[in-house]
Amino acid sequence: MFFGTSFFFWLIAALGTLVLPWHMQQDGLTLAGLFALGRGEAEAASALSQATQFGRFWFWPVIAGLLLALPGALPTGERARRARFLVWGGGLGLAALVLQGLAVGIQGWNWPVLARLFGELEDRQFGIGLGGALAFAGFLILLTDGLALRGYLKGDRFVSGAVGLLVASIVVFTAWPVGTVLSEMFTPRADLTLGAAMAERLFDSKIWGLGCVTGRVNCGVFWNTLLLAVSTATAATTLGLCFALIVTRSGFRAKKLLRLLTVLPIITPPFVIGLGLILIFGRSGVFNQIAESLFGLELGRWIYGFNGVMLAQVFSFTPIAFLVLIGVVEGVSPAMEEASQTLRASQMRTFRAVTLPLMLPGLANAWLVVFVESLADFGNPIVLGGSFGVLSTEIFFAVVGAQQDFGRAAVLAAVMLVVALTAFIIQRSVVGKRSYVSMTGKGDVGLPTKLPPPVRRVAFAIAIPWAILTVIVYVMALAGAFVRVWGRDWTPTFSHFERAFALEWSPAGALIFSGGAWHSLFTTIQLAAIAAPITAGLGLLASWVLTRQRFAGRTALEFALMLTFAVPGTVIGVAYILTYNLPPLEITGTAVILVACFVFRNLPVGVRSGVAAMSQLDKSLDEAAVTLRASTFRTLRTVVLPLLKPAIVTALVYSFVRAMTTVSAVIFLVSAEYEMATVFIINRVINGDYGLAIAYCAVLIVLMMAAIGLINLLVGRRNLGRRAAAIPTPAPVGGRA
């Protein structure tokens, strides 16, 4: 076939290089800005026109790479010869594209050596537009095709392209901005040298101090953060496991309601959980008033500090652990448990020696995700922390406070990354290289074993009180949407909803969305709907690559995928502003920067849930499909993905919901055109308009519940060929069953 894959992507690169405008226009990502053809301006010209008509010689290497790759893109000739042309052509085009983008800045050359060689430039450099983006993608796939033809990654072009896509995405949207903000730690202060400034920032007693051990003072923020993250991760993973066991292995009648309560905190906009906890456990809260009136106890401000932050974080992050664990618990093979009991093992021993070890990848991945989430959490510590400082709040105050010390913020972010890397290494060592396969190509019609009585009692004793507390917190918090003045005037009213979501009819009969919240709501839904499938697709592709392929740098790629998770959202927002406010990728103020932030901020959950689910799938399933001449892509699409439906649901739900509810990462990235719902809510809270803010939160919760139901309906449930679980009745004492 003449039009092979390589030739198709060569055409993509040619279209971006020879036809479409290379740079983004001043009117941004509109049709006029993307397809600004025929304007006769340098910034609206293709790379070919810029090189030939406007004398921008730095585009010639890009064109040379395109021509050099053409013989390799044609599906004729010797394989080794094609590979050489593709590698050299794709590599030259990619390198030239990146170097010219970094070398030419908004005011001429970025590198003084180029100014001395070629003289000063007066041209203004715009950010890369549609032409540059298509050329980048085309050259990247041409390079990976060439590497596959040379035998890399077993010669599989799909795997090679997937690895190339993941590496390029992580470099551009994760490593580059994080590296930009971390480079600020090498900025000297006015009164200190570079070395002295770094030493003062790094060895600050506010970070490493242990005064709490010997006196009644606070420890350093490092120790506070570490204690909080370990405690939250352990508690949230335990809770998530209890809920998963009850939902999948018990006869509890209210399973659907329990499952809804489990994921409710994850669909909650900012400050609602903290608000509810303050109403219940605050100094004038319901719980404290009952304790004082009935028992004469004055509990004071115990909710502010470590206790309150941990409680709020466990509320916030238990759904993440549950979403990661639910698919793993469902995937445990009943046949293995039945084999254990056939060998006269008791229910408890079967659970301890068979079931729990098969859940270890899920437990370890859930613990790691919650640990890193706790590290980077900003909203809960800033609301409930009081004098209990953590790394994320210290970074925030270093960036936006009176200090304005980006160097200190970078040092604190580096400490946080080291902690996350250490947790990542520990998690890998715990899981090890043992096999956790419980789903193979063979039929499995066993029944899930019922929980041992001690485990069932512990699970219910932990989960049910927590579910009741969840209901109380939400009732207390959301009551503010339906009263006139929350906390003072409890007169029922719907005025807050009317102000936010009013509808009117124009004289011409057209419907007008006149409420103040409509614009931000529509914008948020659109961007979240775009980001969610991209996040899920990239996350599951990454999990498949990491678990099924072996290549140099795989461990580094796995950690890099967790990188944005280990950095507070505030730092990510600042990093994106510093990186993408100037060429070569000038996307600040557009929808692209918001979608990119959503995708790569939420990507780790999709990756970890996919890794946990993939660890249960036998590789013989892939091998059997390949033996039957199925391509790698077809094997992934028809064999692997149907067995990953719980992981797909987790990735879609989490990415969509977090895109709807995140605030710390996007508060610096929004613009007048792209206002997010959470920023609108926070602004109402700052102005003291709690009623409207909570009303908006209530609407968002209902919308996200509907979205979760729709996602579950569209994805469906995986069919493992097992019988429905049945809880057998115990045999009568002294008789036979």
Solvent accessible surface area in square Angstrom, and as a share of the most:
residue,aa,sasa,rsa
1,M,193,0.86
2,F,113,0.47
3,F,129,0.54
4,G,16,0.16
5,T,74,0.43
6,S,1,0.01
7,F,20,0.08
8,F,113,0.47
9,F,52,0.22
10,W,29,0.10
11,L,76,0.38
12,I,40,0.20
13,A,0,0.00
14,A,10,0.08
15,L,73,0.36
16,G,0,0.00
17,T,0,0.00
18,L,62,0.31
19,V,79,0.45
20,L,12,0.06
21,P,1,0.01
22,W,0,0.00
23,H,1,0.01
24,M,16,0.07
25,Q,7,0.03
26,Q,155,0.69
27,D,65,0.34
28,G,12,0.12
29,L,66,0.33
30,T,66,0.38
31,L,138,0.69
32,A,57,0.44
33,G,1,0.01
34,L,35,0.18
35,F,100,0.42
36,A,4,0.03
37,L,94,0.47
38,G,83,0.80
39,R,104,0.38
40,G,68,0.65
41,E,74,0.33
42,A,19,0.15
43,E,42,0.19
44,A,5,0.04
45,A,13,0.10
46,S,7,0.05
47,A,0,0.00
48,L,64,0.32
49,S,27,0.17
50,Q,0,0.00
51,A,6,0.04
52,T,77,0.45
53,Q,135,0.60
54,F,76,0.32
55,G,53,0.51
56,R,12,0.04
57,F,84,0.35
58,W,22,0.08
59,F,0,0.00
60,W,117,0.41
61,P,55,0.34
62,V,0,0.00
63,I,10,0.05
64,A,45,0.35
65,G,0,0.00
66,L,1,0.00
67,L,113,0.56
68,L,65,0.32
69,A,0,0.00
70,L,57,0.28
71,P,38,0.24
72,G,0,0.00
73,A,0,0.00
74,L,50,0.25
75,P,47,0.29
76,T,86,0.50
77,G,59,0.57
78,E,117,0.52
79,R,132,0.48
80,A,48,0.37
81,R,96,0.35
82,R,31,0.11
83,A,1,0.01
84,R,123,0.45
85,F,54,0.23
86,L,0,0.00
87,V,22,0.13
88,W,166,0.58
89,G,0,0.00
90,G,0,0.00
91,G,21,0.21
92,L,70,0.35
93,G,0,0.00
94,L,27,0.14
95,A,49,0.38
96,A,11,0.08
97,L,5,0.02
98,V,61,0.35
99,L,98,0.49
100,Q,8,0.03
101,G,1,0.01
102,L,67,0.33
103,A,7,0.05
104,V,2,0.01
105,G,3,0.03
106,I,61,0.31
107,Q,165,0.73
108,G,0,0.00
109,W,32,0.11
110,N,77,0.39
111,W,99,0.35
112,P,93,0.58
113,V,73,0.42
114,L,32,0.16
115,A,21,0.16
116,R,185,0.67
117,L,124,0.61
118,F,110,0.46
119,G,32,0.31
120,E,139,0.62
121,L,35,0.17
122,E,173,0.78
123,D,56,0.29
124,R,95,0.35
125,Q,4,0.02
126,F,18,0.07
127,G,1,0.01
128,I,25,0.13
129,G,6,0.06
130,L,42,0.21
131,G,0,0.00
132,G,0,0.00
133,A,54,0.42
134,L,46,0.23
135,A,0,0.00
136,F,50,0.21
137,A,42,0.33
138,G,0,0.00
139,F,0,0.00
140,L,16,0.08
141,I,30,0.15
142,L,0,0.00
143,L,38,0.19
144,T,7,0.04
145,D,4,0.02
146,G,0,0.00
147,L,57,0.28
148,A,0,0.00
149,L,12,0.06
150,R,133,0.48
151,G,47,0.45
152,Y,124,0.47
153,L,36,0.18
154,K,196,0.83
155,G,21,0.20
156,D,36,0.19
157,R,83,0.30
158,F,62,0.26
159,V,3,0.01
160,S,5,0.03
161,G,12,0.11
162,A,6,0.05
163,V,18,0.10
164,G,10,0.10
165,L,76,0.38
166,L,1,0.01
167,V,64,0.37
168,A,15,0.12
169,S,16,0.10
170,I,9,0.04
171,V,80,0.46
172,V,33,0.19
173,F,43,0.18
174,T,2,0.01
175,A,42,0.32
176,W,76,0.27
177,P,0,0.00
178,V,5,0.03
179,G,36,0.35
180,T,35,0.21
181,V,6,0.03
182,L,34,0.17
183,S,57,0.37
184,E,47,0.21
185,M,24,0.11
186,F,112,0.47
187,T,61,0.36
188,P,76,0.48
189,R,86,0.31
190,A,119,0.92
191,D,106,0.55
192,L,55,0.27
193,T,96,0.56
194,L,76,0.38
195,G,51,0.49
196,A,42,0.32
197,A,0,0.00
198,M,49,0.22
199,A,46,0.36
200,E,87,0.39
201,R,13,0.05
202,L,62,0.31
203,F,145,0.61
204,D,36,0.19
205,S,83,0.54
206,K,132,0.56
207,I,0,0.00
208,W,89,0.31
209,G,21,0.20
210,L,96,0.48
211,G,24,0.23
212,C,59,0.35
213,V,111,0.64
214,T,127,0.74
215,G,36,0.34
216,R,242,0.88
217,V,94,0.54
218,N,89,0.46
219,C,18,0.11
220,G,2,0.02
221,V,10,0.05
222,F,27,0.11
223,W,91,0.32
224,N,12,0.06
225,T,4,0.02
226,L,57,0.29
227,L,101,0.50
228,L,2,0.01
229,A,0,0.00
230,V,61,0.35
231,S,26,0.17
232,T,0,0.00
233,A,0,0.00
234,T,70,0.41
235,A,30,0.23
236,A,0,0.00
237,T,12,0.07
238,T,61,0.35
239,L,11,0.06
240,G,0,0.00
241,L,27,0.14
242,C,10,0.06
243,F,3,0.01
244,A,0,0.00
245,L,5,0.03
246,I,0,0.00
247,V,15,0.08
248,T,23,0.13
249,R,14,0.05
250,S,7,0.04
251,G,54,0.52
252,F,59,0.25
253,R,241,0.88
254,A,37,0.29
255,K,61,0.26
256,K,183,0.78
257,L,101,0.50
258,L,6,0.03
259,R,78,0.29
260,L,63,0.31
261,L,25,0.12
262,T,5,0.03
263,V,13,0.08
264,L,20,0.10
265,P,11,0.07
266,I,8,0.04
267,I,0,0.00
268,T,12,0.07
269,P,3,0.02
270,P,27,0.17
271,F,36,0.15
272,V,1,0.00
273,I,12,0.06
274,G,3,0.03
275,L,21,0.10
276,G,0,0.00
277,L,0,0.00
278,I,49,0.25
279,L,36,0.18
280,I,12,0.06
281,F,22,0.09
282,G,1,0.01
283,R,164,0.60
284,S,91,0.59
285,G,2,0.02
286,V,69,0.40
287,F,95,0.40
288,N,8,0.04
289,Q,101,0.45
290,I,85,0.43
291,A,8,0.06
292,E,92,0.41
293,S,90,0.58
294,L,126,0.62
295,F,145,0.60
296,G,57,0.55
297,L,95,0.47
298,E,145,0.65
299,L,64,0.32
300,G,32,0.31
301,R,137,0.50
302,W,77,0.27
303,I,0,0.00
304,Y,58,0.22
305,G,11,0.10
306,F,56,0.23
307,N,79,0.41
308,G,0,0.00
309,V,0,0.00
310,M,49,0.22
311,L,34,0.17
312,A,0,0.00
313,Q,0,0.00
314,V,7,0.04
315,F,0,0.00
316,S,21,0.13
317,F,10,0.04
318,T,4,0.02
319,P,1,0.00
320,I,1,0.01
321,A,0,0.00
322,F,0,0.00
323,L,14,0.07
324,V,4,0.02
325,L,0,0.00
326,I,6,0.03
327,G,7,0.07
328,V,2,0.01
329,V,0,0.00
330,E,43,0.19
331,G,0,0.00
332,V,1,0.01
333,S,6,0.04
334,P,1,0.01
335,A,49,0.38
336,M,76,0.34
337,E,1,0.00
338,E,70,0.31
339,A,54,0.41
340,S,16,0.10
341,Q,62,0.27
342,T,107,0.62
343,L,148,0.73
344,R,225,0.82
345,A,21,0.17
346,S,66,0.43
347,Q,55,0.24
348,M,75,0.33
349,R,141,0.52
350,T,2,0.01
351,F,20,0.08
352,R,134,0.49
353,A,61,0.48
354,V,32,0.18
355,T,2,0.01
356,L,58,0.29
357,P,56,0.35
358,L,19,0.09
359,M,0,0.00
360,L,40,0.20
361,P,4,0.02
362,G,0,0.00
363,L,31,0.16
364,A,11,0.08
365,N,3,0.01
366,A,0,0.00
367,W,66,0.23
368,L,1,0.00
369,V,0,0.00
370,V,0,0.00
371,F,5,0.02
372,V,2,0.01
373,E,8,0.04
374,S,5,0.03
375,L,2,0.01
376,A,3,0.02
377,D,20,0.11
378,F,28,0.12
379,G,35,0.33
380,N,21,0.11
381,P,6,0.04
382,I,68,0.34
383,V,61,0.35
384,L,0,0.00
385,G,1,0.01
386,G,64,0.62
387,S,91,0.59
388,F,28,0.12
389,G,18,0.18
390,V,4,0.02
391,L,1,0.00
392,S,0,0.00
393,T,8,0.04
394,E,34,0.15
395,I,0,0.00
396,F,47,0.19
397,F,88,0.37
398,A,0,0.00
399,V,10,0.06
400,V,57,0.33
401,G,23,0.22
402,A,111,0.86
403,Q,95,0.42
404,Q,110,0.49
405,D,29,0.15
406,F,62,0.26
407,G,3,0.03
408,R,21,0.08
409,A,3,0.02
410,A,0,0.00
411,V,4,0.02
412,L,0,0.00
413,A,1,0.01
414,A,25,0.20
415,V,11,0.06
416,M,0,0.00
417,L,19,0.10
418,V,94,0.54
419,V,13,0.08
420,A,4,0.03
421,L,70,0.35
422,T,66,0.39
423,A,5,0.04
424,F,5,0.02
425,I,98,0.50
426,I,94,0.48
427,Q,12,0.05
428,R,80,0.29
429,S,82,0.53
430,V,74,0.43
431,V,24,0.14
432,G,38,0.36
433,K,210,0.89
434,R,158,0.58
435,S,91,0.59
436,Y,14,0.05
437,V,41,0.24
438,S,5,0.03
439,M,11,0.05
440,T,57,0.33
441,G,59,0.57
442,K,170,0.72
443,G,78,0.75
444,D,22,0.11
445,V,93,0.54
446,G,6,0.05
447,L,53,0.26
448,P,30,0.19
449,T,23,0.13
450,K,44,0.19
451,L,2,0.01
452,P,3,0.02
453,P,51,0.32
454,P,58,0.37
455,V,19,0.11
456,R,82,0.30
457,R,151,0.55
458,V,84,0.48
459,A,2,0.01
460,F,50,0.21
461,A,68,0.53
462,I,62,0.31
463,A,0,0.00
464,I,48,0.25
465,P,73,0.46
466,W,40,0.14
467,A,7,0.05
468,I,99,0.50
469,L,36,0.18
470,T,3,0.01
471,V,65,0.37
472,I,78,0.40
473,V,1,0.00
474,Y,11,0.04
475,V,93,0.53
476,M,53,0.24
477,A,1,0.01
478,L,39,0.19
479,A,34,0.27
480,G,0,0.00
481,A,0,0.00
482,F,86,0.36
483,V,14,0.08
484,R,118,0.43
485,V,53,0.31
486,W,48,0.17
487,G,45,0.43
488,R,203,0.74
489,D,50,0.26
490,W,128,0.45
491,T,62,0.36
492,P,112,0.70
493,T,19,0.11
494,F,133,0.55
495,S,38,0.25
496,H,14,0.06
497,F,39,0.16
498,E,110,0.49
499,R,120,0.44
500,A,0,0.00
501,F,28,0.12
502,A,32,0.25
503,L,92,0.46
504,E,92,0.41
505,W,179,0.63
506,S,24,0.15
507,P,149,0.94
508,A,100,0.77
509,G,46,0.44
510,A,58,0.45
511,L,76,0.38
512,I,77,0.39
513,F,91,0.38
514,S,50,0.32
515,G,9,0.09
516,G,51,0.49
517,A,0,0.00
518,W,40,0.14
519,H,94,0.42
520,S,1,0.00
521,L,6,0.03
522,F,79,0.33
523,T,13,0.08
524,T,0,0.00
525,I,55,0.28
526,Q,113,0.50
527,L,8,0.04
528,A,0,0.00
529,A,53,0.41
530,I,90,0.46
531,A,1,0.00
532,A,5,0.04
533,P,74,0.46
534,I,79,0.40
535,T,1,0.01
536,A,5,0.04
537,G,42,0.41
538,L,22,0.11
539,G,0,0.00
540,L,13,0.06
541,L,29,0.14
542,A,0,0.00
543,S,0,0.00
544,W,9,0.03
545,V,0,0.00
546,L,3,0.01
547,T,26,0.15
548,R,34,0.12
549,Q,27,0.12
550,R,151,0.55
551,F,43,0.18
552,A,106,0.82
553,G,47,0.45
554,R,43,0.16
555,T,64,0.37
556,A,70,0.54
557,L,12,0.06
558,E,7,0.03
559,F,37,0.16
560,A,21,0.16
561,L,3,0.02
562,M,6,0.02
563,L,21,0.11
564,T,3,0.02
565,F,5,0.02
566,A,1,0.01
567,V,1,0.01
568,P,0,0.00
569,G,0,0.00
570,T,3,0.02
571,V,3,0.01
572,I,2,0.01
573,G,0,0.00
574,V,11,0.06
575,A,0,0.00
576,Y,1,0.00
577,I,47,0.24
578,L,68,0.34
579,T,10,0.06
580,Y,0,0.00
581,N,75,0.38
582,L,89,0.44
583,P,13,0.08
584,P,15,0.10
585,L,33,0.17
586,E,45,0.20
587,I,4,0.02
588,T,46,0.27
589,G,31,0.30
590,T,17,0.10
591,A,21,0.16
592,V,53,0.31
593,I,0,0.00
594,L,1,0.00
595,V,20,0.11
596,A,8,0.06
597,C,1,0.01
598,F,2,0.01
599,V,4,0.02
600,F,15,0.06
601,R,29,0.11
602,N,8,0.04
603,L,3,0.02
604,P,0,0.00
605,V,1,0.00
606,G,1,0.01
607,V,0,0.00
608,R,3,0.01
609,S,5,0.03
610,G,0,0.00
611,V,20,0.11
612,A,0,0.00
613,A,6,0.04
614,M,0,0.00
615,S,30,0.19
616,Q,1,0.00
617,L,4,0.02
618,D,37,0.19
619,K,90,0.38
620,S,49,0.32
621,L,28,0.14
622,D,19,0.10
623,E,105,0.47
624,A,53,0.41
625,A,13,0.10
626,V,84,0.48
627,T,109,0.63
628,L,147,0.73
629,R,225,0.82
630,A,20,0.16
631,S,66,0.43
632,T,29,0.17
633,F,105,0.44
634,R,137,0.50
635,T,6,0.04
636,L,15,0.07
637,R,121,0.44
638,T,64,0.37
639,V,40,0.23
640,V,2,0.01
641,L,56,0.28
642,P,53,0.33
643,L,32,0.16
644,L,1,0.01
645,K,53,0.23
646,P,22,0.14
647,A,3,0.03
648,I,29,0.15
649,V,19,0.11
650,T,3,0.02
651,A,2,0.02
652,L,31,0.15
653,V,2,0.01
654,Y,2,0.01
655,S,2,0.01
656,F,24,0.10
657,V,0,0.00
658,R,56,0.20
659,A,0,0.00
660,M,3,0.01
661,T,12,0.07
662,T,18,0.11
663,V,28,0.16
664,S,22,0.14
665,A,1,0.01
666,V,0,0.00
667,I,73,0.37
668,F,71,0.30
669,L,4,0.02
670,V,37,0.21
671,S,36,0.23
672,A,102,0.79
673,E,110,0.49
674,Y,51,0.19
675,E,48,0.21
676,M,2,0.01
677,A,0,0.00
678,T,1,0.01
679,V,12,0.07
680,F,19,0.08
681,I,0,0.00
682,I,36,0.18
683,N,56,0.29
684,R,55,0.20
685,V,32,0.18
686,I,131,0.66
687,N,105,0.54
688,G,45,0.43
689,D,35,0.18
690,Y,81,0.31
691,G,8,0.08
692,L,10,0.05
693,A,0,0.00
694,I,1,0.01
695,A,0,0.00
696,Y,0,0.00
697,C,0,0.00
698,A,14,0.11
699,V,33,0.19
700,L,0,0.00
701,I,9,0.05
702,V,99,0.57
703,L,63,0.32
704,M,0,0.00
705,M,68,0.31
706,A,65,0.50
707,A,18,0.14
708,I,24,0.12
709,G,41,0.39
710,L,98,0.49
711,I,22,0.11
712,N,60,0.31
713,L,141,0.70
714,L,135,0.67
715,V,25,0.15
716,G,28,0.27
717,R,183,0.67
718,R,28,0.10
719,N,136,0.70
720,L,42,0.21
721,G,41,0.40
722,R,51,0.19
723,R,135,0.49
724,A,90,0.70
725,A,57,0.44
726,A,56,0.43
727,I,81,0.41
728,P,82,0.51
729,T,120,0.70
730,P,114,0.71
731,A,52,0.40
732,P,87,0.55
733,V,159,0.91
734,G,88,0.85
735,G,45,0.43
736,R,224,0.82
737,A,121,0.94
